[in-house]
Amino acid sequence: MHKVTLEVKGEAQMVKLSEKLREGRIAHKLWVEQPENTSTCIATKPYPKAEVAAFFKKLKLCK
């Protein structure tokens, strides 16, 4: 399994990505920190890169 950490510009972009993943039937979890109620990350089930690349192609690697 290969793990990748990608960067989004803000919480709104992360929530929008989660919605697109849901529409594409990609199993994932949107983590929400409590009590701040702030989205912090998205984790996907392991998929072949070809199946999920279209959803993540506009994101940059996190440094």
Backbone as CSV, one residue per row, in Angstrom:
resi,resn,N_x,N_y,N_z,CA_x,CA_y,CA_z,C_x,C_y,C_z
1,MET,0.849,-1.172,0.000,0.000,0.000,0.000,0.895,1.236,0.000
2,HIS,0.500,2.230,-0.771,1.255,3.478,-0.905,0.422,4.596,-0.297
3,LYS,1.009,5.341,0.630,0.294,6.444,1.280,0.778,7.773,0.725
4,VAL,-0.154,8.691,0.501,0.158,10.007,-0.042,-0.564,11.056,0.799
5,THR,0.134,12.147,1.104,-0.473,13.263,1.822,-0.568,14.447,0.870
6,LEU,-1.792,14.879,0.608,-2.037,15.984,-0.316,-2.573,17.181,0.455
7,GLU,-2.424,18.352,-0.136,-2.791,19.603,0.530,-4.001,20.243,-0.143
8,VAL,-4.939,20.730,0.676,-6.064,21.525,0.174,-5.918,22.938,0.721
9,LYS,-6.596,23.885,0.085,-6.440,25.292,0.464,-7.303,25.695,1.646
10,GLY,-8.288,24.898,1.978,-9.138,25.253,3.109,-10.195,24.199,3.363
11,GLU,-10.945,24.422,4.407,-11.982,23.463,4.795,-13.056,23.324,3.714
12,ALA,-13.395,24.415,3.050,-14.427,24.364,2.008,-14.010,23.438,0.870
13,GLN,-12.746,23.495,0.467,-12.258,22.628,-0.604,-12.287,21.165,-0.157
14,MET,-11.986,20.912,1.113,-11.998,19.547,1.630,-13.417,18.974,1.637
15,VAL,-14.383,19.777,2.047,-15.774,19.329,2.076,-16.273,19.082,0.655
16,LYS,-15.898,19.946,-0.280,-16.289,19.776,-1.683,-15.697,18.486,-2.251
17,LEU,-14.437,18.199,-1.919,-13.793,16.961,-2.363,-14.518,15.753,-1.784
18,SER,-14.916,15.826,-0.530,-15.657,14.734,0.104,-16.971,14.475,-0.631
19,GLU,-17.652,15.531,-1.032,-18.908,15.384,-1.775,-18.671,14.718,-3.125
20,LYS,-17.592,15.109,-3.818,-17.271,14.498,-5.113,-16.930,13.020,-4.946
21,LEU,-16.204,12.687,-3.885,-15.882,11.283,-3.621,-17.156,10.484,-3.355
22,ARG,-18.084,11.072,-2.611,-19.355,10.405,-2.322,-20.132,10.167,-3.614
23,GLU,-20.175,11.176,-4.492,-20.872,11.036,-5.771,-20.224,9.963,-6.639
24,GLY,-18.890,9.842,-6.552,-18.164,8.835,-7.323,-18.120,7.474,-6.665
25,ARG,-18.819,7.338,-5.543,-18.889,6.083,-4.790,-17.510,5.580,-4.366
26,ILE,-16.659,6.516,-3.930,-15.341,6.194,-3.391,-15.473,6.176,-1.866
27,ALA,-15.203,5.024,-1.254,-15.317,4.901,0.202,-14.261,5.774,0.870
28,HIS,-14.709,6.647,1.767,-13.787,7.559,2.450,-14.375,8.015,3.779
29,LYS,-13.546,8.646,4.583,-13.970,9.199,5.872,-13.460,10.625,5.970
30,LEU,-14.342,11.568,6.246,-13.986,12.965,6.487,-13.860,13.140,7.996
31,TRP,-12.629,13.396,8.474,-12.396,13.575,9.906,-12.784,14.984,10.322
32,VAL,-13.529,15.089,11.420,-13.959,16.382,11.948,-13.482,16.481,13.395
33,GLU,-12.668,17.494,13.676,-12.165,17.727,15.031,-13.274,18.291,15.910
34,GLN,-13.348,17.793,17.123,-14.329,18.281,18.091,-13.586,18.898,19.264
35,PRO,-14.029,19.888,19.924,-15.333,20.544,19.834,-15.371,21.663,18.802
36,GLU,-14.267,21.885,18.066,-14.226,22.987,17.098,-15.129,22.752,15.894
37,ASN,-15.482,21.466,15.630,-16.295,21.088,14.479,-15.633,21.517,13.170
38,THR,-14.314,21.247,13.063,-13.517,21.627,11.905,-13.051,20.381,11.158
39,SER,-13.272,20.331,9.846,-12.782,19.215,9.035,-11.269,19.295,8.943
40,THR,-10.583,18.165,9.194,-9.121,18.185,9.211,-8.477,17.281,8.178
41,CYS,-9.126,16.187,7.775,-8.517,15.321,6.762,-9.552,14.381,6.162
42,ILE,-9.151,13.768,5.044,-9.960,12.747,4.378,-9.082,11.516,4.223
43,ALA,-9.626,10.367,4.571,-8.925,9.097,4.367,-9.782,8.237,3.442
44,THR,-9.159,7.629,2.444,-9.886,6.753,1.528,-9.502,5.303,1.778
45,LYS,-10.369,4.427,1.390,-10.078,3.006,1.382,-8.994,2.790,0.329
46,PRO,-8.137,1.780,0.465,-7.127,1.538,-0.577,-7.792,1.206,-1.924
47,TYR,-7.434,1.962,-2.935,-7.927,1.766,-4.298,-6.738,1.766,-5.249
48,PRO,-6.871,1.113,-6.417,-5.845,1.288,-7.450,-5.795,2.764,-7.859
49,LYS,-4.602,3.257,-8.114,-4.413,4.673,-8.435,-5.296,5.116,-9.597
50,ALA,-5.463,4.260,-10.586,-6.256,4.613,-11.766,-7.712,4.934,-11.411
51,GLU,-8.240,4.324,-10.353,-9.638,4.544,-9.974,-9.868,5.875,-9.264
52,VAL,-8.859,6.386,-8.555,-9.059,7.594,-7.750,-8.258,8.802,-8.230
53,ALA,-7.376,8.628,-9.182,-6.496,9.717,-9.629,-7.278,10.941,-10.104
54,ALA,-8.393,10.739,-10.767,-9.173,11.867,-11.295,-9.688,12.782,-10.178
55,PHE,-9.950,12.238,-9.002,-10.469,13.037,-7.890,-9.380,13.892,-7.243
56,PHE,-8.130,13.434,-7.318,-7.041,14.092,-6.597,-6.022,14.786,-7.496
57,LYS,-6.231,14.786,-8.806,-5.210,15.291,-9.727,-4.908,16.780,-9.561
58,LYS,-5.834,17.578,-9.041,-5.604,19.024,-8.899,-4.927,19.393,-7.583
59,LEU,-4.711,18.423,-6.703,-4.101,18.691,-5.398,-2.592,18.503,-5.463
60,LYS,-1.877,19.270,-4.644,-0.417,19.192,-4.594,0.011,18.357,-3.396
61,LEU,1.223,17.794,-3.481,1.789,17.074,-2.347,2.010,18.035,-1.189
62,CYS,1.722,17.586,0.007,1.935,18.402,1.203,3.398,18.300,1.610
63,LYS,4.034,19.441,1.856,5.454,19.444,2.228,5.629,19.799,3.675
